[in-house]
Amino acid sequence: MGPRIETRIAEHAQGQVAELCVCNAAKLNVLDSALMRGLIAAFAALAGEAALRCVVLRGEGARAMIGGADIREMATLDGPRARAFITLLHEVCAAIRTCPVPVIARLQGYTLGAGLEIAAACDLRVAAAGARLGMPEVRIGIPSVIEAALLPMLIGWGRTRRLLLTGETIDAPTALAWGLVEEVAEEAALDGAVARLVGDILACGPRAITQQKRLIAAWEESPPAAAIARGIDCFAQAWGSDEPTRLMAAFLAAKKTG
């Protein structure tokens, strides 16, 4: 089979966990326009799944999560087609950020350029100890754009400038120290680390998780006073279902018997 996006859904007692895999291992899972459209369609389909609780995004094989955008395709672009190409990549990132449930990036091997922008758009990132991350666009004559704008929120302006202005690639321990990833695991333990994170999400109230992800996105766009006001509204809206009352009652009952 050729390059494609594969969707696998696992059923859990608390709901569904989807795994999206970029399958283009022979080319380090680089993204061409067709694969980008496939990712957008996959996230759109998942957004309609009422039982969905979490998405794990990964690449095929051990050599790369996503090794970047397809340079062969980019080398043929002109100005108008370059705009369309990069807008399509932004739409992939937007589909991740607007997905109603948390999206976890599973990083193994190389995560470069477009791949790192997609990882930055995810809610959480878990990397294998041997993973390598970078934004090498300036080395092929183009700036890093679109969701590279998320990097200062994760790693600060100085480290963002270092990545974007030098094109260097950093290792997983450095990415962890910088705050670019949330966890690093040995290669053999990577899936277990991802599974534990998924389990933590499944243990939470599904409506609360959806509200929290939406609120975090609003915080990123708002000054502190507006962010706080939005949070007050969100807190009150949580009682629009029985989830707070039900989960708090279960917590108190367990505490009483324990």
N, C-alpha and C positions, 0 to 999 in steps of 0.2 A: 504493500500500500504506500501511496505517496504521502507528502506532508499533509497534516490534518490536525484538527483539534478533537481529542477524545474526551467524552464526558462519562464518568462512572459515578453512580450513586449508591451509597451504602445506607442501609436502613438501621437505625438505632431506636431503642425504646423512646428516646427523647425527640426523635425526628430524623431527618435525612442529612447526610454529609456528602457533598459532591466533591469529586476530584476532577479538575480540568487539566489535561496534559497536552502541551505543545509537542507534537510528534514530528520532528524534523532532525533527528539525532545525527544524521550523516553530515548536516551543516550546522551543528551546534545549536539547533533549534532556533535559528534566525527567523525573523518574521518578514514575510513578504506581504503584499496587500491582501492576498487571498487568505492567509492565515490570520491576519488582523480582522478581516471581516468574519472569519470563523469564530474568533474569540468574542467579538461583539454579539454575534448571534447566540453563542453558548450562554453568555451571561444574561442576555435578554430572556432566554428560555428558562433559566434557573430562577430568575426574579419572579416568575409566575408560579413557582412551586410553594404552596402554602406550608408544607412540612419542612422546608429547607431551613437548616440551622447554621450551616457553616460551609465554606468553600475552601478547598486546598488547591492552589495553582502550582504546577510543577512542569518540568521539562522531561522529555524522554531520555533515558539513559543517565549516565553519571558524569558526562563531560560538560554539560551546561544546563542551566535552567532556561535562559534565553540569551544567546550570544550576541544579540543586537538586532538591528534592522538589516534587511538584505542589501548589502552594498552593491551587488550586481544590478538590482532594480534601481537603487538610488543613483547609480552612475549614468543611467539613461534619462534622468529627469531634466526638465527645464523648470523655469520659475512657477508657472501655473500648476504643473503636475507635482512639483515639490510641495506646494501649499496643500494640495489634495492628499498627498501621501502622509505628511506630518499631521494633518487634521484627522486622518483616519487613525493614526497611532494615538492621538489625544483621545479619540472616542473610545478606544480600548481602555485607557486609563480611567476615563469618566465612567465607563460601564462598571469597572471595579469599585470605584469610589461611591457610586450610587447603588450598588448591590445592597439589598436590605439586610444582609447578614454579614458577619465578619469574613474577610478573605485573608487566608494565610499563604504567604509566599514560601515555598520550599526551595531553598537555594542549594544547588549542588554543582560543582564545577564552576564554569564562568557565568556571571550575570553582568552583562555589559551594555552600555548605551541604552537603547530602547528597553532592554531587559531590566536594567536598574530603575528606569523610570516607571515601568510596570510594577516592579517590586515596591518602589516608594509609594505607589498608589494603593497598595494592599494595606490592610489594617495591621498586620503583624508579619514578621519575617524571621524564619528559622534557617540557619545556615549550617552546612556541613563544615567540619574543621578545615577541609582543604579547599573551600570555596574561594573564588577570586571575584572581586567586584570593581567596577570602574566605569568611567564616562569618557571614552577615548575619541569622541567625535572630532575634537580640534585637530587630532592627528590625521584625519582624512579630509580636512578642509571645511568642516561645518561646525557651527556652535551647538552646544547642548541646549535644548529648548523644552517646550511644553512642561511635562511634569517633573523635569529637573528643578522647576521652581518650588517643588515640595521639599527639596533637600535641605535648605536652610532651617526649616522647622525641625528636621531630624538631627542634623549634625552641626548647625551653626553656619554663619557666613564664611568664616575663615577656612574651615574644612571643605565647604562647598567650593570656594574659589580654588582651593588646592586641587580638588578632583577635576574641576571643569577647565582650569587654565593650564594644567600639566598633562591631562589625559592619563595619569598614572592609574595603575591597578593596585588595589589593596587586598590584604588577606583577611580571612574571617575574624581572627582575634582583633585586628585593628578595627574592622567594621563594628564589632561588638563594643569595643572601648569607645568608639565615636558615637554610638547610639544608632548606627545605620541598620543593625539587626538587633533583635531582642534576645536571641539565644543562639549558641553555637554547640553543636553536638558532633561526636565522632561519626564518621561515615556510616558505620554499622548501626549506630543509635539514632540516626536522623529521623527515620520514620516513627520511632518510638517517641521522640521529642515532639514531633508534630501531633501524634496521637494524644499525648498528654495535654497539649494545648487545646485540641479539639474537645477533649473530655471536660476540661475546665469550662469551656463555652457551653457545652451541652448541659452542664450542671446549673446554669443560670436560667432565669426566666426568659423565654423566647421573645416576648413583647418588650421586655426591659432592654434586651440586647439590641433589638431593632431601634428602639428609642435612643439608646446610648450612642449607637453609631451615627445616627442622624444628628444628634446634639453635638457630638465631637466635630462633625463636618461644619456645623453652624459656628462653633467656637473658632474654627480656623479662619472664618471670614469676618468675625465680629470683634469690635473693641470690647474690653472687659465688661463694661456696664451692660452692654447689649447682650453679651454672652450670659451674664448672670441672670438677666431678666428672662432670656430664652430658657434657661435651666429651671427657673421657678414655674414657668408655664408647662414645661415638660414633666416636672415632678407632679403637678396637679393632674395632668392628663394621664399619668400612669394609673390613676384610679378609674379610668374609663373601662377597665376590665376587672375581673376578680383576681388577676395575677398577684398584685401586692398582698391582698388580704389572705389569699390561699397560701402563698409561699411563706409569709410571716407567721401564719398560724402553724405551719409545719415546722418552721424553725423553733418557735417557742415550745411546741410539744416535744420536739426532740431534746431540747435543752432541759425541759422538766424531767423527762425520763432518764436523761443521761446524767 
